[in-house]
Structures are given as structure tokens and as C-alpha cells.
């Protein structure tokens, strides 16, 4: 799929119907927990159809083809050696989680590769923490980055530490596998503060559902994991919910199209959801987007135009302040949506966005500049004070191999005569049907 040109039909006023994919974050955790319990991906319902989940599923099936029960193998003193060569594709979460899984299965030798863009994302903090705990991980290329050579072993575990200021995935990777370590794990989180902590909380809650013994200290600085292994019959309880991260682009759409109602066919209310990104409803409510959760499990989004415009007016004197350290995946939809709605903002707590699929802070600043918005950016912030720039002729939005950049900017077509997006196929990482849904909503291509 080459570039795509989007033109929004401004005459459309009908309701927009949305079916979200299920959460790939929950799916990745369910797949790893299931693998440790000897449950194949086919035993988990509602897995999303996207490249990240497909690639992780393929690797786990390859592993379980030769090791039907990792739990039994971990209990053996001298299991038969096994060698595997696997490729995790573009899935950063998948690669980090699988690294801990592979390290925890004794008498295995695995070469773990991935797609080129993922080789630029750091793995050193996780690998060093695992090696300190007793794993045997080496680098086949640049130190600190994939590809990896992993020799699985009986990991002692015990009292360990890891920096949680770069990625919550490092923490989740370790604690999910710790029930199978000799001494369990008491993990201390170092650094200024744990980033994306709701994702760690999601991991803990899913582990508990599967039968693990795990707890978090009140200050969120220590996680203790006992040696209660996962119960295979409970893996079915880990079925993923509809993806709140994906929902953020339709909250963005509601914000910039206050005259249209959006109906999402299934969405778990925040008080029941395991996903930290369910905070999306509260954040967008501050901007005028109201969520109504219906008895049939659907959710309706409507935007109060007068409230939104009043907020935009007030923001000229006092920009909206948002600390997004806990929910960084919402930043692209928020930044693009608030610019189009004329709401000034200052988003902070986002230094770890430099290390996502793209440097999202820089990408948002550059690409919003192309469509007329002059933003300021730094190591830990992104802000817009209302500054405008000329919109160039034949500008195209670059997506930087990043699905969230592509989806957030597609919505900007409502404010332009047309919008051209390069490499739109990157959405297949998490939401392959996204552009089809926009097409039905009036975005012509």
C-alpha cells in the first residue's frame, strides 16, 4: 500500500459506527502467561488481528511445538537441549516479553531477531537485569540492542532491581516470568519514577487472574512475586478487552467533529477496565467530549461544541496542562486533536516517547508544523501556544514506521482540503481496519 490521500466529506452528519480491535497490550501478556502455563494461543479468545499479535503468536507456537510444557521443563534438572531461531518482527512489547520468556526455559538456545526499526530500540536495561537475576543473554550485533542469543536456564531470581524510567515493559517482562524462577522475585524499581505504571498494574492483575502470587508496595517501588505457577484452566480469563488506545483516535475525531455522534460497539468502562488508557474518557471529557456507556456494552461519544470552544478560548490565557507519564500512547491523538480544536496545551512527563516506534515528540512537532501548527518541544514536553505556520503545497505526512502517528494525523483531514499520508500500512501493527472505518465515516481516498 502506497501513500493515501484523504478528503473529508463535510456534508456528512450521520452517526459514525466503530468496531475496535481488542487490546494488543492485554493480548501480549495473555500470550506470554499462557505460554508459561503450556496453553497455546488458540486457547485464548478475542486476540486482535494485527501484525504484533500475529508475530508473537507464531513465535509462541514454534516454541510450544518443541516444548509442550515450559512449566514441566523448568521443573526438570537436566532437560533435553532445544535450539530455535525466531523473529519477532516489529513488536517491541513482544520482543521484550519473549526475551524474558526464553531466558526462563532451561536447556534452550534461541537466536531472537526482529525487523530493522526495532533494532534501534534499547533492550540493555532488561537484558542486564535478567542477567543479574541469573539469565544468560548475549548480543549478536550492537551491544544493548537486538538481535540476541539467549541460553535458557533455571533463573535464581531473588532480590533484584531495574530502572523503570525508560519502559514499563521491562518490569512486566520480568515479573510475568518470575513465578517460574527458583526464588521468585522481589523487584525494586529504580529511577525518578516508573513510567506508564498502569501497564505494570495491568500485568499484575492479569497474573493474579491466572493464579500467580504477586503484590505491589504502596509507593509502587517494589513488586514481589511468589512461586505460585499459573493455572492452565485460568488462562481463558485473560481474554483481551476492546482497545482503549485505539479508542483515542475516535475521541480525537469526536473533539474535532462536535456535530457528529460516534458509536463504539464495545468498550469496557474505566472502572472495570484493566487498561490504563481508559483514562482517555476522563481526559477528553475535560475538553468537551462526553462518553455514555450503554447497557449493551457499547459507548457513545458526543462533543459539546460550546464547551469545547469555551475551553479553547480560556486556553489562550492558560493552556491546558496534562501530565501524560502514565498514559503516553494517548499523546498523538490528544496533540493533533487539540491543535485542530484550537486548544492550547502543555503536555509533560513524556520523555520516554523519544524511544517508541518513532521519536513521537519530534514526529508530532514536525508533522503538525506541516499542517500549520507551530509547536515547542523538549526532552520531556510538547506544547502549543496557538502559533501558526503557513501550510505548504503538496505536503505529505510522514509516519516514521509508527502506527500511532498515522492514525492520529488521519483525523486532521477534517480541517484541510486534503491530507496525504505516506506509508499508511503501518496501522497494520495494531488496527488494520482503521482506514476502512474512516472511509465509512466520510473520509474519501
Secondary structure in CASP SS format (residue, H / E / C, confidence):
PFRMAT SS
TARGET T0000
AUTHOR 0000-0000-0000
METHOD secondary structure of the structure
MODEL  1
X C 1.00
X C 1.00
X C 1.00
X E 1.00
X E 1.00
X E 1.00
X E 1.00
X E 1.00
X C 1.00
X C 1.00
X C 1.00
X C 1.00
X C 1.00
X C 1.00
X C 1.00
X E 1.00
X E 1.00
X E 1.00
X C 1.00
X C 1.00
X C 1.00
X E 1.00
X C 1.00
X H 1.00
X H 1.00
X H 1.00
X H 1.00
X H 1.00
X H 1.00
X H 1.00
X H 1.00
X H 1.00
X H 1.00
X H 1.00
X H 1.00
X H 1.00
X C 1.00
X C 1.00
X C 1.00
X C 1.00
X H 1.00
X H 1.00
X H 1.00
X C 1.00
X C 1.00
X C 1.00
X C 1.00
X C 1.00
X C 1.00
X C 1.00
X H 1.00
X H 1.00
X H 1.00
X H 1.00
X H 1.00
X H 1.00
X H 1.00
X H 1.00
X H 1.00
X H 1.00
X H 1.00
X H 1.00
X H 1.00
X H 1.00
X H 1.00
X H 1.00
X C 1.00
X C 1.00
X C 1.00
X H 1.00
X H 1.00
X H 1.00
X H 1.00
X H 1.00
X C 1.00
X C 1.00
X C 1.00
X C 1.00
X C 1.00
X C 1.00
X C 1.00
X E 1.00
X E 1.00
X E 1.00
X E 1.00
X E 1.00
X E 1.00
X C 1.00
X C 1.00
X C 1.00
X C 1.00
X H 1.00
X H 1.00
X H 1.00
X H 1.00
X H 1.00
X H 1.00
X H 1.00
X H 1.00
X H 1.00
X H 1.00
X H 1.00
X H 1.00
X C 1.00
X C 1.00
X C 1.00
X C 1.00
X E 1.00
X E 1.00
X E 1.00
X E 1.00
X E 1.00
X E 1.00
X C 1.00
X C 1.00
X H 1.00
X H 1.00
X H 1.00
X H 1.00
X H 1.00
X C 1.00
X C 1.00
X C 1.00
X H 1.00
X H 1.00
X H 1.00
X H 1.00
X H 1.00
X H 1.00
X H 1.00
X H 1.00
X H 1.00
X H 1.00
X C 1.00
X C 1.00
X E 1.00
X E 1.00
X E 1.00
X E 1.00
X C 1.00
X C 1.00
X C 1.00
X C 1.00
X C 1.00
X C 1.00
X C 1.00
X C 1.00
X E 1.00
X E 1.00
X E 1.00
X E 1.00
X C 1.00
X C 1.00
X C 1.00
X C 1.00
X C 1.00
X C 1.00
X E 1.00
X E 1.00
X E 1.00
X E 1.00
X E 1.00
X E 1.00
X C 1.00
X C 1.00
X C 1.00
X C 1.00
X H 1.00
X H 1.00
X H 1.00
X H 1.00
X H 1.00
X H 1.00
X H 1.00
X H 1.00
X H 1.00
X H 1.00
X H 1.00
X C 1.00
X C 1.00
X C 1.00
X C 1.00
X C 1.00
X C 1.00
X E 1.00
X E 1.00
X E 1.00
X E 1.00
X E 1.00
X E 1.00
X C 1.00
X C 1.00
X C 1.00
X C 1.00
X C 1.00
X C 1.00
X H 1.00
X H 1.00
X H 1.00
X H 1.00
X H 1.00
X H 1.00
X H 1.00
X H 1.00
X H 1.00
X H 1.00
X H 1.00
X H 1.00
X H 1.00
X C 1.00
X C 1.00
X C 1.00
X C 1.00
X E 1.00
X E 1.00
X E 1.00
X C 1.00
X C 1.00
X C 1.00
X C 1.00
X C 1.00
X E 1.00
X E 1.00
X E 1.00
X E 1.00
X C 1.00
X C 1.00
X C 1.00
X C 1.00
X C 1.00
X C 1.00
X H 1.00
X H 1.00
X H 1.00
X H 1.00
X H 1.00
X H 1.00
X H 1.00
X C 1.00
X C 1.00
X C 1.00
X E 1.00
X C 1.00
X H 1.00
X H 1.00
X H 1.00
X H 1.00
X H 1.00
X H 1.00
X H 1.00
X H 1.00
X H 1.00
X H 1.00
X H 1.00
X H 1.00
X H 1.00
X C 1.00
X C 1.00
X C 1.00
X C 1.00
X C 1.00
X E 1.00
X E 1.00
X E 1.00
X C 1.00
X C 1.00
X C 1.00
X C 1.00
X C 1.00
X C 1.00
X C 1.00
X C 1.00
X C 1.00
X C 1.00
X C 1.00
X H 1.00
X H 1.00
X H 1.00
X H 1.00
X H 1.00
X H 1.00
X H 1.00
X H 1.00
X H 1.00
X H 1.00
X C 1.00
X C 1.00
X C 1.00
X E 1.00
X E 1.00
X E 1.00
X E 1.00
X E 1.00
X C 1.00
X C 1.00
X C 1.00
X C 1.00
X C 1.00
X E 1.00
X E 1.00
X E 1.00
X E 1.00
X E 1.00
X C 1.00
X H 1.00
X H 1.00
X H 1.00
X H 1.00
X H 1.00
X H 1.00
X H 1.00
X H 1.00
X H 1.00
X H 1.00
X H 1.00
X C 1.00
X C 1.00
X C 1.00
X C 1.00
X E 1.00
X E 1.00
X E 1.00
X E 1.00
X C 1.00
X C 1.00
X C 1.00
X C 1.00
X H 1.00
X H 1.00
X H 1.00
X H 1.00
X H 1.00
X H 1.00
X H 1.00
X H 1.00
X H 1.00
X H 1.00
X H 1.00
X H 1.00
X H 1.00
X H 1.00
X C 1.00
X C 1.00
X C 1.00
X E 1.00
X E 1.00
X E 1.00
X E 1.00
X C 1.00
X C 1.00
X H 1.00
X H 1.00
X H 1.00
X H 1.00
X H 1.00
X C 1.00
X C 1.00
X C 1.00
X C 1.00
X H 1.00
X H 1.00
X H 1.00
X H 1.00
X H 1.00
X H 1.00
X H 1.00
X H 1.00
X H 1.00
X H 1.00
X H 1.00
X C 1.00
X C 1.00
X E 1.00
X C 1.00
X C 1.00
X E 1.00
X E 1.00
X C 1.00
X C 1.00
X C 1.00
X E 1.00
X E 1.00
X E 1.00
X E 1.00
X C 1.00
X C 1.00
X C 1.00
X E 1.00
X C 1.00
X C 1.00
X C 1.00
X C 1.00
X C 1.00
X C 1.00
X C 1.00
X E 1.00
X E 1.00
X C 1.00
X C 1.00
X C 1.00
X C 1.00
X C 1.00
X H 1.00
X H 1.00
X H 1.00
X H 1.00
X H 1.00
X H 1.00
X H 1.00
X H 1.00
X H 1.00
X H 1.00
X H 1.00
X H 1.00
X H 1.00
X C 1.00
X C 1.00
X C 1.00
X E 1.00
X E 1.00
X E 1.00
X C 1.00
X C 1.00
X H 1.00
X H 1.00
X H 1.00
X H 1.00
X H 1.00
X H 1.00
X C 1.00
X C 1.00
X C 1.00
X C 1.00
X H 1.00
X H 1.00
X H 1.00
X H 1.00
X H 1.00
X H 1.00
X H 1.00
X H 1.00
X C 1.00
X E 1.00
X E 1.00
X C 1.00
END
